[in-house]
Amino acid sequence: MQVRIKICGITSVADAQAAVEAGADAIGLMLWGPSKRFVTNAQAAEIVRSLPPFIAKVGVFVNPTIEEVLQAVKEIGLDTIQLHGEETPEFCRQFAPLKVMKAFRVKDASSLTTMADYDTDAWLLDSYVAGEKGGTGAVFNWDLAVQAKDSGRPVVLAGGLTPENIAEAVHQVWPFGVDVSSGVETAPGKKDAGMIRRFVSAIRNLEIELA
């Protein structure tokens, strides 16, 4: 199975184009105000309009209201919702036919216990860092991601991934997808095209090697 690649925290058309040209399958748009990578609905819509067909457009939210999500979907043209806060399973079920991905901050094995309550289209596993909602560059124990895969739910691996460690991460976990933000940046919200290319190439080269 080819691993899907999402470049998250995109803040400009240029960075979105760099991600697409490198071979990314999805881009993530941070719609949570306190984030260093926040974009307004209008900015996100401009980025989405620049994308070619078949690139997934993921809106990242933290404890939003239903109205905030639906307004963003309409104004931006999102096809996937990523919920990165303390949203309940019931809240996550309200957005069909959109795809919904629930993020979990993984601290230890106990972090996996609530995942089964969330029948979302995928689970995104990020690193737990006190007081942070993601984008920290911290790595968690990938063995826990392997355990999470046993549920049969598509798992997206995030948290501290870089061009240098992504091949090892994919080889160990072989997730449905991977999500990178700070690992391909020169500063928060400023992507580096060369780092994105190396990140994607490391995955695709591994897939060829193991085919």
N, C-alpha and C positions, 0 to 999 in steps of 0.2 A: 504494500500500500504506500503510495506517495504521501509524504507528510505535507500537510497544508502549512503555509507560512503566512503569518500576520505581522505586519509592521505597525506598531501602535504608537499613539502620541504624535500623529502627523499634524503639522501645523501650517503647511504651505503647499501650494500646487507643485512647486519644484520638488519637494520631498516626496510627495505622492507619486510623481512621475518617476523619480529615482527608484522607488520601491517597485513600481510596475515594471520598469525596464530591467530590474534585477531578477524578476520572476516571482515576486510575491503574489499570493493568492487573495490577500485581504489587507485592507488598511483599517486602522482604528482611530477614531476621532474622540478626543476626551472632552466630554460635555459637562464636566463637573467643575464649577467655578474655582475652587481653591487649588486645582491642579496647576503645576508649572507649564503644562502642555494644553491648557484649556483653549478651546476655540468656540466662538459664538456659532449659533445656528447658521447665520449668514456666511461666516467664513467657511464652515464645514460644507455648506451647499456649494460654494464656489469650488472647493476641492473635489467634491463628488462629481460635479459637472465635467471636470477635466479627465475623469477616469474612462478607460475603454470598457466595453462589455465584459462580463464574467469575472469582474473583481468584486469581492464581497465588501460591503460598506458597513462597518461596525460602529455603532454609537456606544460609548462607554459612559455609564451613569453610576452615581453613588447615592443610594437612598432617594431616588426621584419620586415624584408623584406620577400617577398614571397620565395625567394631563401633560406633564412636562415631556414624557416619553413620546406620547402620540403627536404632540406638536412638533417635536424634533424630527420624528419619522416623516411627517408630512412636509416640513420645510426643507429638510436636507435630502431626503430620498434614501434613507437607511433601509437595509434589508435584514440586519441582524442587530439584536440588542444584547449588550454585555452589562450585567448588573454586578457591581463591585462593592456593594455595601452590606447592610444587614437585612436585605429584602427577604421576605418570607416565601415559602414554597407557593402559597396561594397567590401572592403578588406576581410571581414569575410566570404563572399560568395564564395571564390575562392578555397576552400579546399575539396569539395566533392570528394569522398564519405566519407572522414574522418568526425567524429563528431566534431563540433565546439561549444565551450562554451565561451560566452563573459562575462567578469567581469565588474561590475560597482561598484564604490566606493560611498556608500550611505551617504550623508550628511543630507539631509532633503527630503521632498516630491518632491521638484523640481528635485531631482536626478533621479526620475522615468520617467520624461517626454520624454527622448530620447530613452528609452528602446524599445519602440514599433517599432523603425526604424530597429532594429536588429532581423532578422528572423533566428537566430542561433538555434542550437538544444537545448540549455539551456542558462539561465542567471545565473551568479554567483554574489551574492550580498555580498560585503565586506564593511568594515567600511571605511569612509573617514577620513584620517589623512593627514594633509597638508604635502606635500613633500614626502609622502610614497606611494608605489604601492601595499602594502599588507603585511601580516605577522606581523602586529603591535600588535595584542592581544587586540585591542579595539573593543567594542561592539557598534552596532548601534540600533536604535529603530526598534524592530522586527515587529511592526505594519506595517511598510513600506514594509516589506517582504510579509506580508499577502496581502497588496494591490497589490503588483507586481504579485502575483499568479492569480489575476483576469484576467490577459491577456491570461491565458491558456498555457503559455510557462512554461516548467519545470524550477523550481527555485531551485538553490543550495545555501544554507545558509552558510555564512562564517563570520569571524570577531569576535575574542574574545571568541570563543567557547572552553569550557573546560569540563573535566569529571564532574565538579560540576554543570555547568549550562546547559549542553546539553539536559537533559530531559525536562527542562522548555522550552528551545528554540524549541525543536521538538513539544512539546505539544501545544505551542502557534501558531507556523507557519505550522507545518506538511509539510515541503518542500519535493520536489522530492529527494534531497540529501543534505548532509552537508559536509563541507570541514574544516579540522582542520590542523594547522601547529604548531604555537607556543604554543598552549594549551596542547600539549602532548610532550613538550620538556624540557630538563634540561638546554639547551643552544641552540642558533640558529643552526639548522641543526642536533642536537643530540636528537633523539627521546628516550622516556622512554617507555619500553615495558609494564610496569605496568599501566602507564597512558593511553596508547592506549587501553589496555584491559578494563579499567574502562570506558573509553569513549564509546567504542562499546557496552559494556554490559548495560550501562545506556539507550541506545537507544533501544536495543533489549528487555530489561526488560519492558520498557514502552510500546512497541508494544504488548507484551504478555498481559500486564495488561489491555490494552484498546481494545484487540481483542474481 
